[in-house]
Amino acid sequence: MTSSTTPTAVEVVAPIAGTVIDITDVPDPVFAKKSVGDGFGISAPPGGTVVSPG
């Protein structure tokens, strides 16, 4: 594996309407404390329901 110092742009597409929020503002403490790594959250619109495929 090689390492690159050149920044790469990445487009992130969300399968839900909402607002991107800082990971520390996510209501789940495991994610908010970055216990599983850095990231971001998506705040669903009022009345929106998010479920996992199953």
N, CA, C and O atoms as a GROMACS GRO file, in nm:
protein
  216
    1MET      N    1   0.084  -0.117   0.000
    1MET     CA    2   0.000   0.000   0.000
    1MET      C    3   0.088   0.123   0.000
    1MET      O    4   0.186   0.131   0.074
    2THR      N    5   0.054   0.219  -0.083
    2THR     CA    6   0.130   0.343  -0.087
    2THR      C    7   0.048   0.456  -0.027
    2THR      O    8  -0.074   0.448  -0.018
    3SER      N    9   0.118   0.558   0.015
    3SER     CA   10   0.050   0.671   0.076
    3SER      C   11   0.064   0.792  -0.014
    3SER      O   12   0.168   0.810  -0.077
    4SER      N   13  -0.038   0.873  -0.020
    4SER     CA   14  -0.037   0.991  -0.104
    4SER      C   15  -0.060   1.114  -0.017
    4SER      O   16  -0.142   1.112   0.074
    5THR      N   17   0.012   1.221  -0.047
    5THR     CA   18  -0.008   1.344   0.028
    5THR      C   19  -0.095   1.442  -0.051
    5THR      O   20  -0.121   1.553  -0.004
    6THR      N   21  -0.138   1.402  -0.168
    6THR     CA   22  -0.223   1.488  -0.250
    6THR      C   23  -0.368   1.474  -0.204
    6THR      O   24  -0.423   1.364  -0.204
    7PRO      N   25  -0.431   1.586  -0.164
    7PRO     CA   26  -0.572   1.578  -0.122
    7PRO      C   27  -0.661   1.531  -0.236
    7PRO      O   28  -0.640   1.567  -0.352
    8THR      N   29  -0.759   1.451  -0.202
    8THR     CA   30  -0.853   1.399  -0.300
    8THR      C   31  -0.994   1.442  -0.261
    8THR      O   32  -1.034   1.427  -0.146
    9ALA      N   33  -1.068   1.495  -0.356
    9ALA     CA   34  -1.207   1.533  -0.329
    9ALA      C   35  -1.294   1.409  -0.335
    9ALA      O   36  -1.278   1.325  -0.424
   10VAL      N   37  -1.385   1.398  -0.242
   10VAL     CA   38  -1.478   1.286  -0.237
   10VAL      C   39  -1.619   1.342  -0.227
   10VAL      O   40  -1.647   1.424  -0.140
   11GLU      N   41  -1.707   1.298  -0.315
   11GLU     CA   42  -1.846   1.340  -0.310
   11GLU      C   43  -1.924   1.240  -0.225
   11GLU      O   44  -1.923   1.121  -0.254
   12VAL      N   45  -1.990   1.289  -0.122
   12VAL     CA   46  -2.070   1.204  -0.036
   12VAL      C   47  -2.217   1.228  -0.069
   12VAL      O   48  -2.265   1.341  -0.067
   13VAL      N   49  -2.287   1.121  -0.101
   13VAL     CA   50  -2.428   1.131  -0.138
   13VAL      C   51  -2.509   1.062  -0.028
   13VAL      O   52  -2.483   0.947   0.005
   14ALA      N   53  -2.607   1.133   0.026
   14ALA     CA   54  -2.690   1.077   0.132
   14ALA      C   55  -2.822   1.028   0.074
   14ALA      O   56  -2.885   1.097  -0.005
   15PRO      N   57  -2.864   0.909   0.113
   15PRO     CA   58  -2.991   0.855   0.063
   15PRO      C   59  -3.112   0.907   0.141
   15PRO      O   60  -3.217   0.842   0.143
   16ILE      N   61  -3.098   1.024   0.204
   16ILE     CA   62  -3.206   1.082   0.283
   16ILE      C   63  -3.193   1.234   0.279
   16ILE      O   64  -3.082   1.287   0.274
   17ALA      N   65  -3.305   1.301   0.283
   17ALA     CA   66  -3.302   1.447   0.294
   17ALA      C   67  -3.268   1.482   0.438
   17ALA      O   68  -3.309   1.412   0.530
   18GLY      N   69  -3.195   1.588   0.458
   18GLY     CA   70  -3.161   1.630   0.593
   18GLY      C   71  -3.045   1.727   0.592
   18GLY      O   72  -3.005   1.776   0.487
   19THR      N   73  -2.993   1.753   0.709
   19THR     CA   74  -2.883   1.847   0.725
   19THR      C   75  -2.762   1.774   0.781
   19THR      O   76  -2.775   1.695   0.875
   20VAL      N   77  -2.645   1.799   0.725
   20VAL     CA   78  -2.522   1.740   0.776
   20VAL      C   79  -2.489   1.808   0.908
   20VAL      O   80  -2.488   1.931   0.917
   21ILE      N   81  -2.460   1.728   1.012
   21ILE     CA   82  -2.424   1.781   1.143
   21ILE      C   83  -2.291   1.723   1.187
   21ILE      O   84  -2.250   1.617   1.140
   22ASP      N   85  -2.225   1.792   1.276
   22ASP     CA   86  -2.097   1.745   1.331
   22ASP      C   87  -2.121   1.616   1.409
   22ASP      O   88  -2.224   1.600   1.474
   23ILE      N   89  -2.026   1.525   1.402
   23ILE     CA   90  -2.039   1.396   1.470
   23ILE      C   91  -2.060   1.414   1.620
   23ILE      O   92  -2.126   1.331   1.683
   24THR      N   93  -2.004   1.519   1.679
   24THR     CA   94  -2.020   1.541   1.823
   24THR      C   95  -2.162   1.584   1.860
   24THR      O   96  -2.197   1.584   1.978
   25ASP      N   97  -2.244   1.620   1.762
   25ASP     CA   98  -2.383   1.659   1.787
   25ASP      C   99  -2.481   1.544   1.766
   25ASP      O  100  -2.602   1.563   1.783
   26VAL      N  101  -2.432   1.428   1.729
   26VAL     CA  102  -2.517   1.310   1.710
   26VAL      C  103  -2.566   1.264   1.848
   26VAL      O  104  -2.486   1.258   1.942
   27PRO      N  105  -2.696   1.231   1.863
   27PRO     CA  106  -2.748   1.195   1.995
   27PRO      C  107  -2.693   1.064   2.054
   27PRO      O  108  -2.704   1.043   2.175
   28ASP      N  109  -2.637   0.977   1.973
   28ASP     CA  110  -2.581   0.851   2.024
   28ASP      C  111  -2.442   0.877   2.080
   28ASP      O  112  -2.354   0.921   2.007
   29PRO      N  113  -2.420   0.852   2.211
   29PRO     CA  114  -2.291   0.885   2.273
   29PRO      C  115  -2.172   0.809   2.216
   29PRO      O  116  -2.060   0.861   2.217
   30VAL      N  117  -2.192   0.689   2.166
   30VAL     CA  118  -2.080   0.613   2.107
   30VAL      C  119  -2.025   0.685   1.984
   30VAL      O  120  -1.904   0.695   1.967
   31PHE      N  121  -2.114   0.736   1.900
   31PHE     CA  122  -2.071   0.810   1.782
   31PHE      C  123  -2.024   0.949   1.819
   31PHE      O  124  -1.923   0.996   1.767
   32ALA      N  125  -2.096   1.017   1.910
   32ALA     CA  126  -2.063   1.154   1.949
   32ALA      C  127  -1.924   1.164   2.012
   32ALA      O  128  -1.856   1.266   1.996
   33LYS      N  129  -1.881   1.059   2.083
   33LYS     CA  130  -1.748   1.059   2.145
   33LYS      C  131  -1.641   1.008   2.050
   33LYS      O  132  -1.525   0.995   2.088
   34LYS      N  133  -1.679   0.979   1.926
   34LYS     CA  134  -1.588   0.928   1.822
   34LYS      C  135  -1.524   0.796   1.861
   34LYS      O  136  -1.411   0.766   1.821
   35SER      N  137  -1.596   0.715   1.940
   35SER     CA  138  -1.545   0.585   1.983
   35SER      C  139  -1.521   0.491   1.865
   35SER      O  140  -1.436   0.403   1.872
   36VAL      N  141  -1.596   0.510   1.758
   36VAL     CA  142  -1.582   0.425   1.640
   36VAL      C  143  -1.518   0.501   1.524
   36VAL      O  144  -1.524   0.458   1.410
   37GLY      N  145  -1.456   0.615   1.555
   37GLY     CA  146  -1.388   0.694   1.453
   37GLY      C  147  -1.459   0.825   1.424
   37GLY      O  148  -1.567   0.852   1.477
   38ASP      N  149  -1.397   0.905   1.339
   38ASP     CA  150  -1.451   1.036   1.304
   38ASP      C  151  -1.560   1.020   1.198
   38ASP      O  152  -1.572   0.914   1.136
   39GLY      N  153  -1.637   1.122   1.179
   39GLY     CA  154  -1.743   1.115   1.079
   39GLY      C  155  -1.834   1.236   1.086
   39GLY      O  156  -1.794   1.344   1.128
   40PHE      N  157  -1.958   1.215   1.045
   40PHE     CA  158  -2.059   1.321   1.049
   40PHE      C  159  -2.194   1.253   1.065
   40PHE      O  160  -2.206   1.132   1.049
   41GLY      N  161  -2.294   1.332   1.097
   41GLY     CA  162  -2.429   1.281   1.109
   41GLY      C  163  -2.520   1.352   1.011
   41GLY      O  164  -2.483   1.455   0.954
   42ILE      N  165  -2.636   1.296   0.991
   42ILE     CA  166  -2.738   1.361   0.908
   42ILE      C  167  -2.863   1.373   0.993
   42ILE      O  168  -2.920   1.274   1.038
   43SER      N  169  -2.905   1.496   1.014
   43SER     CA  170  -3.025   1.524   1.092
   43SER      C  171  -3.145   1.514   0.997
   43SER      O  172  -3.161   1.595   0.906
   44ALA      N  173  -3.229   1.414   1.021
   44ALA     CA  174  -3.347   1.392   0.936
   44ALA      C  175  -3.448   1.503   0.957
   44ALA      O  176  -3.455   1.561   1.065
   45PRO      N  177  -3.526   1.533   0.855
   45PRO     CA  178  -3.629   1.637   0.871
   45PRO      C  179  -3.734   1.593   0.973
   45PRO      O  180  -3.749   1.474   0.998
   46PRO      N  181  -3.806   1.688   1.034
   46PRO     CA  182  -3.909   1.653   1.132
   46PRO      C  183  -4.008   1.551   1.074
   46PRO      O  184  -4.056   1.565   0.962
   47GLY      N  185  -4.036   1.450   1.153
   47GLY     CA  186  -4.129   1.346   1.108
   47GLY      C  187  -4.063   1.240   1.022
   47GLY      O  188  -4.126   1.140   0.987
   48GLY      N  189  -3.935   1.260   0.989
   48GLY     CA  190  -3.863   1.162   0.908
   48GLY      C  191  -3.826   1.041   0.991
   48GLY      O  192  -3.789   1.054   1.107
   49THR      N  193  -3.836   0.925   0.932
   49THR     CA  194  -3.799   0.802   1.000
   49THR      C  195  -3.686   0.736   0.922
   49THR      O  196  -3.694   0.722   0.800
   50VAL      N  197  -3.583   0.696   0.994
   50VAL     CA  198  -3.469   0.629   0.931
   50VAL      C  199  -3.464   0.486   0.984
   50VAL      O  200  -3.462   0.465   1.105
   51VAL      N  201  -3.463   0.390   0.894
   51VAL     CA  202  -3.454   0.249   0.932
   51VAL      C  203  -3.345   0.183   0.849
   51VAL      O  204  -3.311   0.229   0.740
   52SER      N  205  -3.290   0.075   0.902
   52SER     CA  206  -3.190   0.002   0.826
   52SER      C  207  -3.259  -0.103   0.740
   52SER      O  208  -3.366  -0.152   0.774
   53PRO      N  209  -3.195  -0.138   0.627
   53PRO     CA  210  -3.255  -0.243   0.545
   53PRO      C  211  -3.252  -0.375   0.621
   53PRO      O  212  -3.160  -0.400   0.699
   54GLY      N  213  -3.347  -0.454   0.601
   54GLY     CA  214  -3.343  -0.575   0.680
   54GLY      C  215  -3.425  -0.682   0.627
   54GLY      O  216  -3.430  -0.791   0.686
   0.00000   0.00000   0.00000
